[in-house]
Amino acid sequence: MTAIAQTPDGYLWIGTYNGLARFDGVQFVDFDPFNTPELKNARVDGLFVDAQGTLWINTHDGSMTSWRNGVLTHEWQGGQVSAVFSRSNLIFFALLRGQLVCRTGSSEEQPQWQSIPLAGPTAGTLFRQDTAGVIWYATRDGALERIIGTNSEPVSSATYLNGERVNCLTSDGAGRIWVGTEKRLLLWRSDHFEDQTPTNGEAVVNTSFIACTASNGCWVLADGKVRKCVGRQWVAEANWWEDLGQVNPTFLGAYEDGDGGVWFRNYGRGLFHAKPDGTTQRISAADGLPDDRVGCWFQDHEGNLWVADAPDLARPSNGRRR
C-alpha cells in the first residue's frame, strides 16, 4: 500500500503498486491502466483530497488524475506530489523536489498550469497552509516565505524572526502556523510571531519537528528529546524515543487521531502512539502490525485509523489493531 484518502461521498481510496482501489465499506473496486485509460501508470504514489472534494491521484510517472463528480480525468504530468492546497479557484501542488505548481480555473473551464517562483531551494515536505489559505514554506537555508496570490514574499526579516534559522514548520487544526527555529518554538499571530518556548526547561530550544494536537498543545522534537508542550510548559516526555533509532526529521511522520493522540512513525520501526494524557506506547509487528515499515496512514469519517505498511493494510483503533 502506498496511500490512503477518503472523499466526501464516504468512499475510501487506497493506492497500491498495482493500481487504485475504492472501498465502500463492503467491497473493493479496482482501477488500473488496463480498465481505466485516465490512469497512465499502475503505481499510485499519492492520494489527496482538495477543499472542493476532488480526489487527486499521483502516479509513479508524475501524472495527476482527478476524480470529480464520478469522472476520472488525466490533467497533468509533472512530478511526484507531496501535498495539495486549495484557495478559491486555485489549487497548488507541492512537488517532492521542492517546486510549487498552481492550477487555475474551475472544473468546467480549461485549466491553466503555472510554476510558482520560490525564494530558494526547498523540499515538498516544507509547505503548509494557514486558515486564510496562505501557503508558507521554509527554504533549505532556513529562510521563511509565504505565497500571497501567486507571489512569494519573505517572512524572515529581523522584525519577525531576529535572523534565526527556521528548521521546520507546521499548521494546527485551527490553521495556525507553528515554526521551529534554532532557538525557539513560535506561533504566528496575524502579524507577528509569539514565543511558545516552554519556560520550565532550557532557554534555547533547537526545534526540528512539531506535531500539533487538538488540545492546542504540540509534541516537539528538540535537542534529541520528544516532549509535549501545553501553554508554554513541558508536560510529558516520550520514553521510547531512543527506539526510533537515527531520525531524519524531514521524513519523520506524525498523525493526530480523533481523540487528540498523536501517532509517530520512523520507517522500519513501526508506530509510536502518544495518548492525550501524555502516556506513550510503541506498536510493532510483535503487537499485531503486519510489518514495521509503515508508509502511510489515514483516519476515516468513522474515526478508524487505517495504517498501510509495505505489504498490507491494518486498522488500529484506540491504540489497538482491529
C-alpha positions in Angstrom: 0.0 0.0 0.0 1.2 3.5 -0.9 -1.5 6.0 0.0 -5.0 6.3 1.6 -7.6 9.0 1.3 -11.4 9.5 1.8 -13.7 11.6 -0.4 -16.8 13.4 0.9 -19.1 10.7 -0.5 -17.6 8.3 2.0 -15.5 6.2 -0.4 -12.1 5.1 1.0 -9.4 5.1 -1.7 -6.3 3.0 -1.4 -3.2 3.4 -3.7 -1.0 0.4 -4.4 1.9 -0.6 -6.6 -0.6 -2.3 -9.0 -3.4 0.3 -9.2 -6.1 2.2 -7.3 -8.8 0.6 -5.2 -12.1 2.1 -4.0 -13.7 0.7 -0.8 -17.4 1.4 0.0 -17.3 -0.5 3.4 -18.3 -3.8 1.8 -16.3 -4.4 -1.3 -13.4 -3.1 -3.4 -13.5 -1.8 -6.9 -10.1 -1.8 -8.8 -8.8 0.8 -11.3 -5.6 0.4 -13.3 -4.3 1.5 -16.8 -6.0 -1.6 -18.4 -9.5 -0.7 -17.4 -9.0 3.0 -16.8 -7.0 4.8 -19.5 -7.0 8.0 -17.4 -4.5 6.3 -15.1 -1.2 6.4 -17.0 0.7 4.3 -14.6 -0.3 1.4 -12.3 1.7 2.5 -9.3 -0.1 5.1 -7.2 2.4 7.2 -5.2 -0.1 9.7 -3.6 -3.8 10.4 -3.0 -5.0 13.9 -2.0 -8.5 15.5 -1.5 -8.8 19.2 -2.0 -11.3 21.6 -0.3 -13.8 21.1 -3.1 -13.8 17.3 -2.5 -11.8 16.4 -5.7 -9.6 13.4 -5.4 -6.1 13.8 -6.9 -4.3 10.7 -7.9 -0.5 11.0 -8.3 1.1 8.0 -10.2 4.7 7.0 -10.4 5.2 8.6 -13.8 4.4 12.0 -12.3 0.8 12.2 -13.7 -2.1 13.8 -11.8 -5.5 12.3 -12.4 -8.6 13.8 -10.8 -11.8 12.1 -9.6 -14.6 14.7 -9.7 -18.3 14.0 -9.8 -17.7 10.4 -10.6 -15.4 11.1 -13.5 -11.7 10.3 -13.8 -9.7 12.9 -15.8 -5.9 12.9 -16.6 -5.0 16.5 -16.0 -1.2 17.0 -15.8 2.2 15.3 -15.8 5.0 17.0 -14.0 6.3 15.2 -10.9 5.8 13.5 -7.6 3.5 15.4 -5.3 3.7 15.7 -1.5 0.8 17.9 -0.7 -2.2 19.7 -2.3 -3.6 23.0 -1.2 -6.8 24.9 -2.3 -7.7 28.5 -2.4 -10.8 29.8 -4.2 -10.3 28.6 -7.8 -6.6 28.0 -7.3 -5.1 24.6 -6.5 -1.4 24.3 -5.5 0.6 21.2 -5.8 3.8 20.9 -3.7 6.3 18.7 -5.5 8.7 16.4 -3.6 11.6 18.0 -5.5 10.7 21.4 -3.9 8.6 23.1 -6.6 5.2 24.6 -6.3 2.7 24.3 -9.2 -0.6 26.1 -9.5 -3.7 25.0 -11.4 -6.1 27.9 -12.2 -9.7 27.7 -13.4 -12.9 25.9 -12.3 -13.7 22.3 -13.0 -15.8 23.5 -16.0 -13.0 25.6 -17.5 -9.9 24.5 -19.4 -7.3 24.6 -16.6 -4.0 26.5 -16.8 -0.9 25.3 -15.0 2.0 27.5 -13.9 5.1 27.1 -11.8 5.3 29.5 -8.8 8.8 31.1 -8.5 10.2 30.4 -5.0 12.9 32.3 -3.0 15.3 29.4 -2.9 15.7 25.6 -2.9 13.2 23.8 -0.6 11.5 20.4 -0.3 8.0 19.3 -0.8 7.6 18.4 2.9 8.3 22.1 3.9 5.0 23.6 2.7 2.0 24.4 4.9 -1.3 26.3 4.5 -2.9 28.6 7.1 -6.6 29.2 7.8 -6.6 32.1 5.4 -5.4 29.9 2.6 -1.9 31.4 2.6 0.8 28.9 1.8 4.0 29.0 3.9 7.3 27.3 3.2 10.9 27.1 4.5 13.9 27.0 2.3 16.8 24.7 2.8 19.0 27.5 4.1 16.5 28.3 6.8 14.6 31.2 5.4 10.8 31.5 5.8 8.5 32.6 3.0 4.8 32.7 2.2 2.8 32.8 -1.1 0.5 35.9 -1.5 -1.6 35.4 -4.6 1.0 33.6 -6.7 4.0 35.6 -5.5 6.5 34.7 -2.8 7.3 37.1 0.0 9.9 36.8 2.8 8.9 36.5 6.5 12.5 36.0 7.7 13.2 39.6 8.4 14.7 40.9 11.7 11.2 42.1 12.6 9.7 38.6 12.6 12.5 36.2 13.4 15.6 38.1 14.6 17.6 36.4 11.9 17.0 32.9 13.3 17.2 29.9 11.0 13.9 28.1 10.5 14.2 24.3 10.9 10.6 23.3 10.5 7.0 24.5 10.3 3.5 23.0 10.6 -0.1 24.1 10.9 -2.5 23.0 13.7 -6.2 22.1 13.5 -7.2 25.8 13.5 -4.9 26.6 10.6 -2.4 28.4 12.7 1.3 28.3 11.6 3.9 27.0 14.1 7.6 27.4 13.4 10.6 25.8 15.0 13.9 27.7 14.8 17.4 27.0 16.0 16.4 28.8 19.2 12.7 28.9 19.8 9.2 27.5 19.2 7.0 30.1 17.7 3.3 30.7 16.8 2.1 33.1 14.1 -0.4 35.6 15.4 -1.8 37.6 12.4 1.1 40.0 12.1 3.8 38.7 14.4 5.3 35.6 16.0 4.5 34.8 19.6 7.2 32.9 21.5 5.8 29.5 22.7 9.1 28.1 24.0 8.3 26.4 27.4 9.5 28.3 30.4 10.1 25.2 32.6 13.1 24.0 30.6 16.2 25.2 28.7 16.0 28.8 27.4 17.3 27.9 23.9 15.4 25.1 22.1 16.7 23.9 18.8 13.4 22.6 17.3 13.5 20.3 14.4 9.9 18.8 14.3 6.5 19.8 15.6 3.2 17.8 15.7 0.2 19.7 16.9 -2.7 18.3 18.8 -6.4 19.1 19.1 -5.9 20.3 22.7 -3.8 23.2 21.4 -0.6 21.5 22.6 2.1 20.0 20.5 4.7 17.3 20.5 8.2 18.7 19.8 11.4 17.1 18.7 14.2 19.3 20.0 17.8 18.7 21.2 17.3 14.9 21.0 14.2 14.8 23.1 10.5 14.4 22.2 8.2 16.3 24.7 4.7 17.5 24.8 4.2 21.3 25.2 1.0 22.8 26.5 0.7 26.5 27.5 4.5 27.1 27.4 5.1 24.2 29.7 6.7 20.8 29.1 4.1 18.3 30.4 5.3 14.9 29.1 8.3 13.2 27.5 8.4 10.2 25.3 10.5 7.5 26.9 10.5 5.4 23.8 12.3 7.9 21.6 15.6 6.0 21.6 13.7 3.1 20.0 13.1 5.2 16.8 16.8 4.9 16.0 18.5 7.6 13.9 15.9 10.0 12.7 15.9 12.5 9.8 13.1 14.9 10.9 12.3 15.7 7.2 11.0 12.2 6.8 9.5 11.7 10.3 5.7 11.2 10.1 3.1 12.3 12.6 -0.7 11.9 12.6 -3.3 13.1 15.1 -6.2 10.9 15.8 -9.8 11.9 16.7 -9.1 11.5 20.4 -6.2 14.1 20.4 -3.5 11.5 20.5 -0.6 11.6 18.1 1.0 8.7 16.1 4.6 8.8 15.0 6.4 6.6 12.6 10.0 6.2 11.5 10.0 3.9 8.5 11.0 0.4 9.6 10.3 1.0 13.3 6.5 0.6 13.5 4.2 3.1 15.2 4.6 5.2 18.3 1.4 6.4 20.0 1.3 9.5 22.3 -2.0 9.5 24.1 -3.8 12.7 25.1 -2.9 12.1 28.7 0.8 12.1 27.8 1.4 8.4 28.1 3.1 6.7 25.2 3.4 3.3 23.7 5.2 1.6 20.8 3.2 -0.7 18.4 5.3 -3.0 16.2 5.0 -6.3 14.3 5.2 -8.1 17.6 1.9 -6.3 18.6 0.0 -7.2 15.5 1.2 -4.8 12.8 1.7 -6.9 9.6 5.1 -5.1 9.1 7.2 -2.4 10.8 7.6 -0.5 7.6 4.7 1.9 7.9 4.4 4.1 4.8 1.1 6.0 5.2 -2.0 6.3 7.4 -5.4 7.9 7.5 -8.3 8.4 9.8 -11.7 7.8 8.2 -15.0 9.6 8.8 -16.0 7.0 11.4 -12.8 7.6 13.4 -10.9 4.4 12.4 -7.2 4.8 11.9 -6.0 2.9 8.8 -2.3 2.1 8.6 -0.6 0.9 5.4 2.8 -0.8 5.8 4.9 -2.1 2.9 2.8 -5.2 2.1 -0.5 -4.9 4.0 -3.3 -2.7 5.4 -4.2 -2.7 9.1 -6.7 -0.8 11.1 -5.7 0.1 14.7 -8.3 1.7 16.8 -7.6 3.4 20.1 -4.1 2.1 20.0 -5.1 -1.5 19.1 -5.3 -3.2 15.7 -8.7 -4.4 14.7 
